[in-house]
């Protein structure tokens, strides 16, 4: 039988004390529920609780034009109808999210049943912005100049892409606020295919304004491009830096530390995490 010395006994108590402290820190960090707002089109989640750690609240229709009976909406319709772009973003976010982190999600419908939006819808969504740890925005609203709308908390924003009246001269908010540190602009890149390596997504209008890049997905997937990329980016930021949420700068610093360089075609390099 080994006889412990006083010093050895003291060391054991110190180690046990440290383990207990780490245990309670771990429990505390996992117990924190992050609040997430998604601003998009229509939502029809199949469940309010897709997992024990995820709660999806009833979507708030700020346009007051939607009258959807989600019980009659099929998965095929969600995949093919642009009206449910928001649900596809939500699905992708959940797919990528760690099931060990508690998240409370509030969807906001800021595009009406015809696919149009107004700055006033966005203003209404941002009234209680301090309630949320982060916003996921895979859309934008046209503005004539730098807009007065502000997001004081963290926002993951999909880079603007060509199409539907959007070109290089179009000003979209919140994309025009790309210089602000709390606006995390997300671009997309194409996955390897047909003998080609990872390469640029040329549907992006301003790739140099993007802070991080994630995969655009494949042609067979319902959600593609920067919309898919921003949902992935938001989830991975939580998976990677969830202990830092609550302080915007802490999350920004954490992502900066975790960033990696991705090499694309023609020696082009972009950041991811």
C-alpha positions as CSV (number, residue, x, y, z in Angstrom):
1,X,0.0,0.0,0.0
2,X,1.3,3.4,-1.0
3,X,1.5,6.0,1.8
4,X,0.8,9.6,0.6
5,X,3.0,12.3,1.8
6,X,1.6,15.7,2.8
7,X,2.7,17.3,-0.5
8,X,1.3,14.5,-2.6
9,X,-2.0,14.7,-0.7
10,X,-2.1,18.5,-1.3
11,X,-1.4,18.0,-5.0
12,X,-4.3,15.5,-5.3
13,X,-6.7,17.9,-3.7
14,X,-5.6,20.7,-6.1
15,X,-6.1,18.4,-9.1
16,X,-9.5,17.3,-7.8
17,X,-10.5,20.9,-7.2
18,X,-9.4,21.9,-10.7
19,X,-11.4,19.1,-12.2
20,X,-14.5,20.1,-10.3
21,X,-14.0,23.7,-11.4
22,X,-13.7,22.7,-15.1
23,X,-16.8,20.5,-14.8
24,X,-18.9,23.4,-13.5
25,X,-17.5,25.8,-16.2
26,X,-18.4,23.2,-18.8
27,X,-21.9,22.7,-17.4
28,X,-22.4,26.5,-17.3
29,X,-21.3,27.1,-20.8
30,X,-23.4,24.3,-22.2
31,X,-26.4,25.6,-20.2
32,X,-26.4,29.0,-21.9
33,X,-29.0,29.3,-24.5
34,X,-28.1,31.4,-27.5
35,X,-30.8,33.5,-29.2
36,X,-30.8,33.6,-33.0
37,X,-33.0,35.6,-35.4
38,X,-33.4,34.7,-39.0
39,X,-34.7,37.3,-41.4
40,X,-36.1,35.9,-44.6
41,X,-39.1,34.6,-46.5
42,X,-41.6,32.0,-45.3
43,X,-40.9,29.3,-42.7
44,X,-42.6,26.0,-42.2
45,X,-40.6,24.0,-39.7
46,X,-41.7,20.3,-39.2
47,X,-41.2,20.6,-35.5
48,X,-40.7,23.3,-32.8
49,X,-38.0,21.1,-31.3
50,X,-36.0,19.3,-33.9
51,X,-33.7,18.2,-31.1
52,X,-33.7,18.6,-27.3
53,X,-31.3,21.6,-27.5
54,X,-33.0,23.5,-30.4
55,X,-36.2,25.5,-30.0
56,X,-37.8,27.1,-33.1
57,X,-40.4,29.8,-32.2
58,X,-43.4,30.5,-34.4
59,X,-42.4,32.7,-37.3
60,X,-43.4,36.4,-37.0
61,X,-44.9,37.6,-40.3
62,X,-44.0,41.3,-40.4
63,X,-45.6,41.7,-43.8
64,X,-49.0,40.5,-42.6
65,X,-49.6,38.8,-46.0
66,X,-48.8,35.2,-45.4
67,X,-51.6,32.7,-44.7
68,X,-49.8,29.4,-45.0
69,X,-51.1,26.1,-43.7
70,X,-47.8,24.3,-43.1
71,X,-49.6,21.0,-42.5
72,X,-50.3,21.0,-46.3
73,X,-46.8,22.0,-47.4
74,X,-44.6,19.1,-48.5
75,X,-40.8,18.8,-48.3
76,X,-40.8,18.9,-52.1
77,X,-42.6,22.2,-52.2
78,X,-40.2,23.7,-49.7
79,X,-37.3,22.6,-51.8
80,X,-38.7,24.0,-55.1
81,X,-40.7,27.1,-54.1
82,X,-38.7,30.3,-53.6
83,X,-41.3,31.3,-51.1
84,X,-39.7,28.9,-48.6
85,X,-36.1,30.1,-49.0
86,X,-36.2,31.1,-45.3
87,X,-37.0,27.5,-44.3
88,X,-34.1,26.2,-46.4
89,X,-31.7,28.6,-44.6
90,X,-33.1,27.4,-41.3
91,X,-32.8,23.8,-42.3
92,X,-29.1,24.3,-43.3
93,X,-28.4,26.2,-40.1
94,X,-29.8,23.3,-37.9
95,X,-28.0,20.6,-40.0
96,X,-24.6,22.3,-39.3
97,X,-25.3,23.2,-35.6
98,X,-23.8,21.1,-32.8
99,X,-26.5,19.2,-30.8
100,X,-24.6,20.0,-27.6
101,X,-25.5,23.7,-27.7
102,X,-28.8,25.2,-26.7
103,X,-30.3,27.6,-29.3
104,X,-33.5,29.5,-29.4
105,X,-34.5,30.5,-32.9
106,X,-36.9,33.3,-33.9
107,X,-37.8,33.4,-37.6
108,X,-39.0,36.7,-39.1
109,X,-40.8,36.8,-42.4
110,X,-39.8,40.1,-44.0
111,X,-40.7,39.2,-47.6
112,X,-44.4,39.2,-48.5
113,X,-46.3,36.4,-50.2
114,X,-45.2,37.8,-53.6
115,X,-41.6,38.0,-52.7
116,X,-41.3,41.7,-52.1
117,X,-39.9,43.5,-49.1
118,X,-39.8,47.0,-47.6
119,X,-37.4,48.8,-45.3
120,X,-40.2,49.1,-42.7
121,X,-40.4,45.3,-42.4
122,X,-36.7,45.2,-41.5
123,X,-37.1,48.1,-39.1
124,X,-39.8,46.1,-37.3
125,X,-37.5,43.0,-37.1
126,X,-34.7,45.1,-35.6
127,X,-36.8,46.8,-32.9
128,X,-35.8,44.2,-30.2
129,X,-32.4,43.4,-31.7
130,X,-30.7,43.4,-28.3
131,X,-32.7,40.3,-27.4
132,X,-30.6,38.3,-29.9
133,X,-27.0,37.0,-29.9
134,X,-26.9,37.0,-33.6
135,X,-28.8,37.6,-36.8
136,X,-28.7,35.4,-39.9
137,X,-29.5,37.4,-43.0
138,X,-29.5,35.6,-46.4
139,X,-31.2,38.5,-48.2
140,X,-31.1,42.2,-48.6
141,X,-33.3,45.3,-49.2
142,X,-32.6,47.8,-51.9
143,X,-31.6,51.3,-50.7
144,X,-30.7,54.4,-52.5
145,X,-27.9,55.4,-50.2
146,X,-26.3,54.3,-47.0
147,X,-29.4,53.3,-44.9
148,X,-30.3,54.3,-41.4
149,X,-31.0,50.7,-40.4
150,X,-28.5,49.4,-37.8
151,X,-27.8,46.1,-36.2
152,X,-25.8,46.7,-33.0
153,X,-25.3,43.0,-32.4
154,X,-23.6,40.3,-34.5
155,X,-25.0,39.7,-38.0
156,X,-24.0,37.0,-40.5
157,X,-24.9,38.4,-43.9
158,X,-24.9,36.6,-47.3
159,X,-23.0,38.3,-50.0
160,X,-25.1,39.8,-52.8
161,X,-25.3,37.8,-56.0
162,X,-26.3,38.6,-59.6
163,X,-30.0,38.1,-60.5
164,X,-33.6,39.5,-60.2
165,X,-32.6,43.1,-60.8
166,X,-29.4,43.0,-58.7
167,X,-26.2,44.0,-60.3
168,X,-22.9,45.7,-59.4
169,X,-24.5,49.2,-59.0
170,X,-27.3,47.9,-56.8
171,X,-27.1,49.0,-53.1
172,X,-28.4,46.4,-50.8
173,X,-28.6,46.7,-47.0
174,X,-27.1,45.2,-44.8
175,X,-24.5,44.3,-47.4
176,X,-23.5,48.0,-47.9
177,X,-22.4,48.0,-44.2
178,X,-19.6,45.4,-44.9
179,X,-17.0,47.7,-43.3
180,X,-18.7,47.5,-39.9
181,X,-17.0,44.9,-37.7
182,X,-20.2,43.3,-36.4
183,X,-21.5,42.7,-40.0
184,X,-19.8,39.4,-40.9
185,X,-20.2,39.2,-44.7
186,X,-20.1,35.6,-46.1
187,X,-19.2,34.6,-49.6
188,X,-19.4,31.3,-51.3
189,X,-16.9,29.1,-53.3
190,X,-17.6,26.2,-55.6
191,X,-16.7,22.7,-54.5
192,X,-14.4,20.5,-56.6
193,X,-16.1,19.1,-59.7
194,X,-15.2,17.8,-63.2
195,X,-11.5,17.7,-62.4
196,X,-11.5,21.2,-61.0
197,X,-10.4,22.1,-57.5
198,X,-12.2,24.6,-55.2
199,X,-12.8,27.7,-57.2
200,X,-14.5,31.1,-57.0
201,X,-18.3,31.5,-57.2
202,X,-18.7,34.1,-60.0
203,X,-22.3,34.9,-59.0
204,X,-20.9,36.9,-56.1
205,X,-21.0,40.6,-57.0
206,X,-18.4,41.9,-54.5
207,X,-16.2,39.0,-53.4
208,X,-13.5,41.4,-52.0
209,X,-16.1,42.6,-49.5
210,X,-16.5,39.2,-48.0
211,X,-14.9,38.4,-44.6
212,X,-15.2,34.6,-44.8
213,X,-16.1,32.0,-47.4
214,X,-18.0,28.7,-47.2
215,X,-19.1,26.1,-49.8
216,X,-21.9,27.1,-52.2
217,X,-23.2,23.5,-52.3
218,X,-23.9,21.4,-55.4
219,X,-26.4,21.8,-58.2
220,X,-28.5,19.0,-56.7
221,X,-29.1,20.8,-53.5
222,X,-32.1,23.1,-53.0
223,X,-30.1,25.8,-51.1
224,X,-27.0,27.0,-52.9
225,X,-24.6,29.9,-53.2
226,X,-24.1,32.6,-50.5
227,X,-27.4,31.7,-48.8
228,X,-26.2,28.2,-48.0
229,X,-22.8,29.6,-47.1
230,X,-24.1,32.1,-44.6
231,X,-26.3,29.5,-42.8
232,X,-23.2,27.2,-42.5
233,X,-21.0,30.1,-41.3
234,X,-23.5,31.1,-38.6
235,X,-23.8,27.6,-37.3
236,X,-20.0,27.0,-37.3
237,X,-19.4,30.3,-35.5
238,X,-21.6,29.0,-32.7
239,X,-19.9,25.5,-32.7
240,X,-16.5,27.1,-32.6
241,X,-17.0,30.2,-30.4
242,X,-20.2,29.6,-28.4
243,X,-18.5,30.6,-25.1
244,X,-17.7,34.0,-26.5
245,X,-21.3,35.0,-27.5
246,X,-22.7,37.8,-25.5
247,X,-19.9,40.1,-26.4
248,X,-19.6,40.9,-30.1
249,X,-15.9,41.7,-30.1
250,X,-15.2,38.5,-28.3
251,X,-16.8,36.4,-31.1
252,X,-15.0,38.5,-33.8
253,X,-11.7,37.9,-32.0
254,X,-12.4,34.2,-31.7
255,X,-13.2,33.7,-35.4
256,X,-10.1,35.6,-36.2
257,X,-8.0,33.2,-34.2
258,X,-9.8,30.2,-35.7
259,X,-9.6,31.3,-39.3
260,X,-7.9,29.2,-42.0
261,X,-6.7,30.1,-45.5
262,X,-8.4,28.3,-48.4
263,X,-6.6,28.2,-51.7
264,X,-8.7,28.6,-54.8
265,X,-7.8,28.7,-58.5
266,X,-5.1,31.1,-59.8
267,X,-3.4,31.4,-56.4
268,X,-6.5,33.1,-55.0
269,X,-6.8,32.8,-51.2
270,X,-9.8,33.4,-49.0
271,X,-10.6,33.0,-45.3
272,X,-12.8,30.4,-43.7
273,X,-13.0,28.7,-40.3
